[in-house]
Amino acid sequence: MKIYLQQFLSTAGLASRRAATDLIKQGRVKVNHKPAELGIKIDPKKDRIEYQGKIIKAPEEKVYYLVNKPIGCTSTVKDRHALKKVVDLVPKVPKVWPVGRLDKDSHGLIILTNDGDLTNKLTHPKFKHEKEYIITINKAVTQDLLSKLSKGVKLEEGLARADKINKLDENKLSITLHQGWKRQIRRMLGKCGYRVIDLQRIRVDKIKLGNLRIGLYAKVQL
């Protein structure tokens, strides 16, 4: 069965679909010894796919790891400046990558997989998947703060708005949003005059962190 080349590259763990599209445009991918064209379909069983001279094969098994990322661990695959990477917390074979990001100063749920389709579904803005966080801040949670976060806070990318907000304690709240801008919650609270003390992600779509201990992973079926 033929599939789009960028889908194959994503499934093979080379890159996300969007990144694979860029690799094809840059002429770094070959199909049957010829530079690949964007939009072509290939047969993984018959066609020879190369990236920078290396033959690319799709993994036989799709794997899914739920990881409770600790603070100080980066959500990257390659980073020579990082002391700890989230990919170092799971088995090295098969090669996997993080689904989305969770900043270095935050902890909690992050999914690692070699499934390009799942990565696309959980990270592409058009699907609007929810992500839920528990945040501790430096001052008391007020009704005014909850109102501002609900109505929206203006950031460089546009209006950042929480989909759901709940006050959990005097200085603790939960925020659910589908937007995924860089350090979004920290920036939203900063605009409102608050500083984040602790930020934990506990859910991505219907996938929950549960009681998984910090720094550990669980292999699951999704």
C-alpha positions in Angstrom: 0.0 0.0 0.0 1.3 3.4 -1.0 1.5 6.3 1.5 2.7 9.9 1.4 6.5 10.2 1.8 6.2 12.6 4.7 3.9 10.2 6.5 6.4 7.4 6.0 9.3 9.6 7.3 7.3 10.5 10.4 6.3 6.9 11.1 9.9 5.9 10.7 10.8 8.3 13.5 12.9 10.6 11.3 10.9 13.7 12.0 7.3 15.0 12.5 5.2 15.4 9.4 5.8 19.1 9.2 9.6 18.7 9.7 9.6 15.9 7.2 8.0 18.2 4.7 10.9 20.7 5.2 13.5 17.9 4.7 11.9 17.0 1.4 11.8 20.6 0.2 15.5 20.9 1.1 16.3 18.0 -1.1 17.7 15.9 1.7 15.5 12.9 1.0 15.9 10.5 -2.0 13.5 7.9 -3.4 15.1 5.2 -5.5 18.3 7.2 -5.7 16.5 10.4 -7.0 15.7 13.6 -5.0 12.1 13.2 -3.7 9.4 15.6 -4.7 6.8 16.9 -2.2 3.5 15.1 -2.4 4.6 11.8 -3.8 3.5 8.5 -2.5 5.8 5.6 -1.9 5.5 1.9 -1.2 7.6 1.2 2.0 8.1 -2.5 0.9 9.3 -1.8 -2.6 10.8 1.7 -2.7 14.3 2.7 -1.4 14.1 5.7 0.9 17.3 7.6 1.9 18.1 10.5 4.1 21.6 11.9 3.8 22.8 8.6 2.4 21.2 6.4 5.1 18.4 4.0 4.2 15.3 4.7 6.2 13.0 1.8 7.3 9.7 2.0 9.1 9.7 0.6 12.6 8.0 -2.8 13.0 6.3 -1.8 16.3 4.7 1.5 17.4 5.5 2.2 21.0 4.0 4.6 23.5 5.6 5.8 26.7 4.0 8.0 29.3 6.7 9.8 31.2 6.6 11.9 34.3 9.2 14.4 33.3 11.2 15.9 36.1 12.2 19.6 36.4 15.5 20.3 34.7 14.9 17.7 32.0 14.5 19.0 28.4 11.8 17.9 26.0 14.3 17.3 23.2 15.8 14.5 21.2 19.2 16.2 20.5 20.6 19.0 22.6 24.3 19.1 23.3 23.7 21.8 26.0 21.1 19.7 27.9 22.3 17.9 31.0 19.1 15.7 30.9 16.8 14.9 28.0 13.4 13.2 28.3 14.4 10.6 25.7 17.1 9.4 28.1 14.4 8.2 30.5 13.0 5.5 28.1 14.6 2.6 26.2 16.8 3.6 23.3 15.3 1.1 20.9 13.1 1.8 19.0 13.9 5.5 18.5 11.1 7.7 19.9 10.5 11.4 20.3 8.4 13.7 22.6 4.9 14.6 21.5 4.9 18.4 22.0 6.9 20.2 24.6 7.0 20.7 28.3 9.5 23.4 29.3 12.6 22.6 31.4 11.3 24.3 34.5 8.0 22.3 34.5 7.2 18.7 35.3 4.6 16.1 34.6 3.1 14.2 31.7 4.8 14.0 28.4 4.2 11.3 25.8 7.1 9.7 23.8 6.4 7.6 20.7 7.5 6.6 17.2 4.0 7.1 15.9 3.9 10.0 13.6 0.1 10.0 13.1 -0.5 10.2 16.8 2.1 13.0 17.1 0.3 15.0 14.4 -3.1 14.4 16.0 -2.0 15.6 19.4 0.1 18.5 18.4 -1.6 20.1 15.3 -3.7 23.1 16.4 -6.7 22.1 14.2 -7.5 19.2 16.5 -7.7 21.4 19.6 -6.7 18.7 22.1 -6.9 19.8 25.8 -3.9 19.9 28.1 -4.5 20.2 31.9 -2.0 21.8 34.4 -1.8 22.3 38.1 0.0 25.6 39.0 1.2 27.0 42.3 1.7 30.8 42.2 3.3 33.3 44.5 0.2 35.1 45.6 -3.4 34.2 46.4 -5.7 33.2 43.6 -8.4 35.9 43.2 -11.6 36.1 41.3 -10.1 38.9 39.3 -7.3 36.6 38.2 -9.7 33.8 37.2 -11.7 36.3 35.2 -8.7 37.6 33.3 -7.5 34.1 32.4 -10.9 33.1 31.3 -11.5 36.2 29.1 -8.0 36.0 27.7 -4.6 37.6 28.0 -2.9 39.3 25.1 0.4 37.8 24.1 2.6 38.2 21.1 0.9 35.3 19.3 -2.6 36.6 20.0 -5.2 36.2 22.7 -4.2 33.5 25.1 -7.3 32.1 26.9 -7.8 29.3 29.4 -10.6 26.9 28.4 -11.3 25.8 32.0 -10.0 27.2 35.4 -10.5 26.0 38.9 -9.2 27.3 42.2 -7.7 24.4 44.1 -6.2 26.2 47.1 -5.2 29.7 48.3 -2.4 29.9 45.8 -3.0 26.9 43.6 -5.2 26.5 40.5 -5.8 24.2 37.6 -5.8 25.5 34.0 -7.0 23.6 30.9 -6.2 24.9 27.5 -5.9 23.7 23.9 -3.5 26.4 22.7 0.2 25.3 22.9 2.3 28.4 22.8 5.8 28.5 24.3 5.7 28.9 28.1 2.1 30.1 27.6 0.8 29.7 31.2 3.9 31.3 32.7 3.5 34.3 30.4 -0.2 34.6 30.9 0.2 34.7 34.7 3.2 37.0 34.4 1.0 39.5 32.4 -1.5 39.3 35.3 1.3 40.1 37.9 1.9 36.6 39.2 4.9 34.3 39.2 4.7 30.6 38.8 6.3 28.6 41.7 5.4 25.2 40.3 3.8 23.9 37.1 2.7 20.3 36.5 1.0 18.9 33.5 -1.4 16.1 34.5 -3.4 15.4 31.3 -3.1 15.5 27.5 -6.4 15.0 25.8 -7.8 11.8 27.5 -4.4 10.6 28.6 -3.7 11.1 32.3 -0.5 11.1 34.3 -2.1 9.2 37.2 0.2 8.1 40.0 3.3 7.6 37.8 6.3 8.7 39.9 8.6 11.5 38.8 11.4 10.4 36.4 9.7 7.1 35.5 7.9 5.9 32.4 5.0 3.5 31.6 4.7 1.7 28.3 1.0 1.8 27.3 -1.3 1.1 24.3 -3.0 4.2 22.8 
